[in-house]
Amino acid sequence: MKSLSSNEVVAVRGVLTDTHPVDFYVLGVAGAIDRLTLPLRERGTVVHLEAPHHGMEVDRKSATLLYRAAQELLSNVHKYAQASAVTVCLRFVCHPALCHEVQLKVIDDGTGFDIQAATQGRHSGMGLRLMRLAVETVGGRMAIDSSSAGTSVNITLPLD
């Protein structure tokens, strides 16, 4: 895997921005998402990445959506959560006689937030609302759980 310098992934106004195009064929979706955690790691946040040890075969459309969702979620952690630790889980979910799914879960131990206020306010939560719309448009699901003990966002996309 290519080594990245700190200026290749930068925080702009607290938003994580990848300055190089994502190449899922080289990095894989897990590697591309891991690359987004660099600003958090540099700030001292402990980051745990849980992903299959072997490459995840995910179509480019789903991989891009997972990457953009992770980008938004990790940006929110960076800007608002004041978290000391973040866990990013990427895994396949198989249901007997049902479709196969890919799941992205981002969990932090930060301050949490009021989900309703953040997702229904006129000037806040646009990233979360747009993410939910994108996920639901492809038949996926998004669940948010947040309290003063931290936040968990679970995104599940169908693969079949």
N, C-alpha and C positions, 0 to 999 in steps of 0.2 A: 504494500500500500504506500502511496506517495506521502511523504512527510509534509506537513503544512506549517508554514510560519504563521505567527500570530496576526500578521497583517492580511492574511488571506480570508479570515473570517473576522469581521469587525462588528463592534457595537456602535450603531449610529442612533443617537437619541435614545439609547437603551433598547433598540430593536436589533435583533440578531440578523445580520445580512450576510449572505454568502456572496463573496465578490467574484467567484468563479462558477461557470456553469456546472451543474451537477451531472456527473456521468455515472449513471447507475450500473453501467456495464463494467466499469473499473472498480468503483467503490462498493456497489451493491447498496440497497436501500438502508441497511443497518449502518454501513460505513458512512454514507452520506448524512444520516441523522446524527451519528456520533460526532461528525465534524462540526455540527451545529452547537455542540456542547462546549467547545473550546473557550468561549468568553466566560461561561459559568465556571469552568475549571480554573481559569486564570484568576478569577475573582475569589477563589477559595471554596466554592461550592463543591461538595463531594457529589460526583455523578456516577451512578451505576447504570450500565447498559446491559440489559438482558435480551439476548437475541440468539437464534440458532447458530451453532458453530459452523454450519455449512451454509453456503449461499442460499438466500431466500429467492425463489423463483416467483416474482410478482410482475404482472404486466406493467408496462411503463405508465399507463394512466393511473393505476392504483398506487404505484411507487411514488409518482409525482404528488398525488393527493396526500399520501402519508407523510412525505417530506415537507410539504407546505403546512400541514397540520402540526407536525413536530416543530417547525420553524415558528409558528404562531404561539404554540404552547410554551416553548422554551423562552421565547421573547417575553411572554407575560411573566414567567418565573423570574427572568432577569430584571424586568422593570418593576414588578410589584410585590413579589412574594416574600422577599427577605428570607429566602430558604437557605438552610445550611446543607441540605441534601436533596437530590433529585434522582428518581429512578425512572428510566425509560425502558419499557418492555415492548418488544416486538415479537409476535408469535403467530403461528398458524393455529386456527381452531377448526377441528373437524367434528361434525355432528353425524351420527349414524343416519343414513337415508336422507340427509339434508345437504345443503350446499356447504362448501368449504369457505372459510373466512380468514382474513388476516386482521390482526388486532394490534393497535398501538395504544399503550397506556402510559401516561406521564403522571407521576406522583411526586409531590413535593411536601416538605415539612414546614412550609411558610405560614404566613398569617391568614391565609384564606380570604374569601370575599363573599359578598351577598350575590348569589347567582342571579336571582331575579332582577336586582337593580343593575347588574353588569350587563345582562343580555337584553334588557328592555329599555334601557336609558337611551335618550336621543343622541347623546354624544359619546357614549361609552359602549364597550362590548361589541363593536362592529366586527372585529376579527373573529370573535367567537360565533357571532351570528352568521357571518359569511362561511365560516368553517362548517357549521352545522348544516347550512343550506347545501354546500358542496357535497358533504357526506351523504345527506339524505337524497340528493339528486341521483346518486349512483346506487341507491338502495341500501346504504349503510346506516349505522346508528351511532349516536354520540351521547354519552352520559357524563354529567359533571357532578361531582360531590365535593363540597368545600365547607370547611369549618375553621375555627381558630387553630386547629391542629394541622392544617394543610389542605391541599387540593389534589383531587384525582380526576383526570379526564380520560375516558375510555372511548376509543373510536374503533368501530368494527366495520370492515368493508367486505362485501361478498366477492368471491373469486370465481364462482361458476356463472 
